[in-house]
Structure formats: C-alpha cells, structure tokens
Amino acid sequence: MAKQAILRPTPVKSAEGARRWLARAAQARRIALMLAAKDAAILESFAMECEARAAPRDDKPLIAA
C-alpha cells in the first residue's frame, strides 16, 4: 500500500491522548477485516492518520524560512 501524506497533524499533549489515537487505529483495522477490500482501504487510511496523530511531534517548521 502506498504511503499517504497526512496534512497538518496535531501534536499529542499527553500519553493518554496517544493511547486513544492508537486504540482508534486498532479498532479501525479490526473493522476493516470484516469489509470488502475497497472499504477496508478507507479504514486503513484512517488508521494511518490516527497513528500519525499519536506520534510525538517536534515543533520545528517543515520548510525553512
């Protein structure tokens, strides 16, 4: 599966917040196992976005000014 860009991920301020996003990703993947491939791909994208939101983010700008 191709990697997808996540636009403007929000920083996670606590470990509890990260756990919630990871739980959402896991739930989306469990549901995806019960769906057709096309629908499962949508949930996989959502799961990847949830994982990106759970990842710690530094405050460095992406493009140097």
N, C-alpha and C positions, 0 to 999 in steps of 0.2 A: 504494500500500500504506500502511496506517495505521501511524503511529509507535507503538512499544510501549515501555512503561516497563521499565527494567532495575532490578531490585531489588538493592540493596547491591553496586554494582560494586567490585571490589577494585582498589586502586591498583597500578600497574605500577612496579616499582622500578628497572628498567633498560631501556635501549633494546632490548636483546636480547629481553627479555620482550615488549615491544610488538611487535617484528617477528614473534615466534612467534604472538601472537594474530592479527595481520593475515594471516599465512600460513594459519592455520586458517580465517579468514573467506573468503579467496580460494579455498581448497580446497573449502569447503562450497558456494560459488557455482558452481564448476566441476562439481561432482557434481550440483547442482540442475538444471543444464541438461539432464541426461540423464533426469530424472524427470518424472512427471506433475505438473501444476500444484499439486495439494493437497500432495503430498510436498515439492515444491520450496519451498513457502511455509514449511514447517517448517524447512528448511535455511536459508532466508533469515533467519528469526528468529534462528537460531543464529549466523549470520554477523554480524547486527547486534549481538548480545550480545558476540561476540568483539571487534568494533570498539570497543564501549563499554569493554571491559576494557583495550584497548590505549591508549585515550585517557588523557592525563595528568589527574590529579585533584587538585584542591586540597583542603586539609584543613578547609575551612570547613563548619560544620554546615548541613544543608539547612533546618532550622527554628530560628529564633532562640528562645532560652530566655527 
